């Protein structure tokens, strides 16, 4: 797992609380005439799993904000209301909750480009906002993720 992006980020000499936007996109060819395009993309890509794994690895406020969003949407039960025997929420539970309730959440975006009346391409995009400090402290494979760092005179994008 290459961590060259960390050296690049360290070289920018930015504050630890500098915002970093992580984006992961994947898609697949789908049939658009039978209303299963998004479901096919959920099955044929790893966007939801990669998103869930990342927010679990980040932990803290990022993880809690995803859980709160899923609780607010009625997709997950509030962990504060769970009894002591309930399993703690983890990446797998988040992934399953999003997969099973995709249209009830706003964490993963989708778009469909139609080629003709039958065929098209469905793209899923996951975006996570965090800080430079969290990214630098992360022990996680960010292959395929794009990092965007806001700087005084613009933005810098790094593809991992």
HUURZI-V706770 format. One record per pair of residues at least 4 apart in sequence whose C-alpha atoms are under 6 Angstrom apart, sorted by the first residue. I is the first residue (numbers start at 1). J is the second residue. D is the distance in whole Angstrom. If there is no record, write none. Layout:
{{I:J:D} {I:J:D}}
//
This chain:
{{6:136:6} {16:132:5} {16:133:4} {17:131:5} {18:131:5} {18:132:5} {19:130:6} {19:131:5} {20:129:6} {20:130:5} {20:131:5} {20:132:6} {20:148:6} {20:149:5} {21:128:6} {21:129:5} {21:147:6} {21:148:5} {22:127:6} {22:128:5} {22:146:6} {22:147:5} {23:126:6} {23:127:4} {23:145:6} {23:146:5} {24:125:6} {24:126:5} {24:145:5} {25:124:6} {25:125:4} {26:123:6} {26:124:6} {27:122:5} {27:123:4} {27:124:6} {28:41:6} {28:121:6} {28:122:6} {29:120:6} {29:121:4} {30:37:5} {30:119:6} {30:120:5} {30:121:6} {31:118:5} {31:119:5} {32:37:6} {32:118:5} {32:119:5} {33:118:5} {36:40:6} {40:44:6} {41:45:6} {48:95:6} {49:95:6} {52:91:5} {52:94:6} {52:95:6} {53:91:5} {55:63:5} {56:63:6} {56:91:6} {59:63:5} {61:65:6} {64:68:6} {68:72:6} {70:75:5} {70:76:6} {71:75:6} {71:76:5} {71:77:6} {71:78:6} {89:93:6} {96:100:6} {97:101:6} {98:102:5} {108:125:6} {108:126:5} {109:124:6} {109:125:5} {110:123:6} {110:124:4} {111:122:6} {111:123:5} {112:121:6} {112:122:4} {113:120:5} {113:121:5} {114:120:4} {115:119:6} {115:120:5} {142:160:6} {143:160:5} {144:160:6} {145:160:6} {146:158:6} {146:159:4} {147:157:6} {147:158:5} {148:156:6} {148:157:4} {149:155:6} {149:156:5} {150:155:5} {151:155:5}}
//
